[in-house]
Amino acid sequence: MASTGYRLSRWETERDVHEMATRVRAGTASRCVRRYAGYEEQSAILTRREVAQAGTSLVLAFGDRVTVAYDEAEAPVSLGAFVLGTQTRASLTTLSGCQRGVQV
């Protein structure tokens, strides 16, 4: 769907389904927004390493919560909707169930 500016992706395994629609910034928000992404994830249990990133992200998530841990010494945090600032280290995120959301 290159003509609309949207990019669709989907991956599926025996245990997991992940779908995402992204669009690069447009209109008046283009000065402060890099991209928009809508997503849906379903998993018996999915753990992945998220790399550290510069910038700010707003995640409006609906459904089951995501657990985030930065290292084994800290207690994991359970999140629904949240804002991320610039990260200096990678994290592990774990989802068990279904979540849909939008990330800006």
C-alpha positions as a Python dict, from the first residue, in 0.01 Angstrom:
ca = {
    (1, 'M'): (0, 0, 0),
    (2, 'A'): (279, 238, -84),
    (3, 'S'): (42, 488, -248),
    (4, 'T'): (-142, 550, 83),
    (5, 'G'): (175, 575, 291),
    (6, 'Y'): (78, 272, 504),
    (7, 'R'): (292, -33, 557),
    (8, 'L'): (131, -357, 677),
    (9, 'S'): (325, -640, 839),
    (10, 'R'): (227, -972, 993),
    (11, 'W'): (418, -1260, 1142),
    (12, 'E'): (277, -1576, 1282),
    (13, 'T'): (421, -1880, 1457),
    (14, 'E'): (259, -2180, 1622),
    (15, 'R'): (215, -1972, 1942),
    (16, 'D'): (210, -1607, 1833),
    (17, 'V'): (42, -1363, 1594),
    (18, 'H'): (165, -1006, 1545),
    (19, 'E'): (10, -756, 1302),
    (20, 'M'): (111, -394, 1254),
    (21, 'A'): (7, -106, 1030),
    (22, 'T'): (248, 190, 1024),
    (23, 'R'): (243, 526, 856),
    (24, 'V'): (509, 793, 848),
    (25, 'R'): (425, 1135, 982),
    (26, 'A'): (193, 1361, 785),
    (27, 'G'): (21, 1697, 812),
    (28, 'T'): (69, 1940, 1098),
    (29, 'A'): (203, 1670, 1332),
    (30, 'S'): (501, 1606, 1104),
    (31, 'R'): (721, 1843, 1303),
    (32, 'C'): (706, 1628, 1618),
    (33, 'V'): (582, 1281, 1512),
    (34, 'R'): (800, 1030, 1323),
    (35, 'R'): (537, 761, 1269),
    (36, 'Y'): (209, 614, 1383),
    (37, 'A'): (159, 241, 1436),
    (38, 'G'): (-150, 36, 1513),
    (39, 'Y'): (-87, -318, 1632),
    (40, 'E'): (-242, -640, 1755),
    (41, 'E'): (-54, -918, 1931),
    (42, 'Q'): (-174, -1256, 2057),
    (43, 'S'): (54, -1498, 2234),
    (44, 'A'): (59, -1783, 2480),
    (45, 'I'): (374, -1613, 2610),
    (46, 'L'): (598, -1383, 2409),
    (47, 'T'): (921, -1234, 2546),
    (48, 'R'): (1140, -1009, 2334),
    (49, 'R'): (1434, -776, 2382),
    (50, 'E'): (1356, -413, 2298),
    (51, 'V'): (1660, -209, 2200),
    (52, 'A'): (1722, 129, 2361),
    (53, 'Q'): (1589, 419, 2151),
    (54, 'A'): (1613, 796, 2152),
    (55, 'G'): (1293, 1001, 2151),
    (56, 'T'): (952, 974, 2314),
    (57, 'S'): (675, 722, 2244),
    (58, 'L'): (312, 728, 2353),
    (59, 'V'): (157, 380, 2369),
    (60, 'L'): (-219, 347, 2409),
    (61, 'A'): (-265, -22, 2475),
    (62, 'F'): (-588, -215, 2524),
    (63, 'G'): (-621, -572, 2645),
    (64, 'D'): (-372, -770, 2847),
    (65, 'R'): (-85, -581, 3006),
    (66, 'V'): (282, -603, 2908),
    (67, 'T'): (548, -678, 3168),
    (68, 'V'): (873, -482, 3128),
    (69, 'A'): (1204, -566, 3297),
    (70, 'Y'): (1537, -390, 3250),
    (71, 'D'): (1752, -648, 3425),
    (72, 'E'): (1719, -946, 3656),
    (73, 'A'): (1797, -737, 3968),
    (74, 'E'): (1489, -513, 3930),
    (75, 'A'): (1128, -614, 3974),
    (76, 'P'): (934, -619, 3643),
    (77, 'V'): (667, -353, 3586),
    (78, 'S'): (320, -429, 3444),
    (79, 'L'): (206, -165, 3191),
    (80, 'G'): (-105, -82, 2990),
    (81, 'A'): (-100, 267, 2837),
    (82, 'F'): (231, 448, 2894),
    (83, 'V'): (485, 704, 2773),
    (84, 'L'): (849, 613, 2711),
    (85, 'G'): (1130, 864, 2708),
    (86, 'T'): (1480, 818, 2571),
    (87, 'Q'): (1610, 481, 2685),
    (88, 'T'): (1972, 414, 2777),
    (89, 'R'): (1948, 36, 2796),
    (90, 'A'): (1759, -254, 2644),
    (91, 'S'): (1456, -409, 2813),
    (92, 'L'): (1269, -738, 2805),
    (93, 'T'): (895, -722, 2739),
    (94, 'T'): (661, -1014, 2801),
    (95, 'L'): (301, -1053, 2683),
    (96, 'S'): (70, -1340, 2767),
    (97, 'G'): (-270, -1304, 2601),
    (98, 'C'): (-396, -1042, 2356),
    (99, 'Q'): (-320, -673, 2321),
    (100, 'R'): (-420, -408, 2067),
    (101, 'G'): (-298, -53, 2061),
    (102, 'V'): (-160, 254, 1894),
    (103, 'Q'): (193, 388, 1922),
    (104, 'V'): (287, 745, 1832),
}
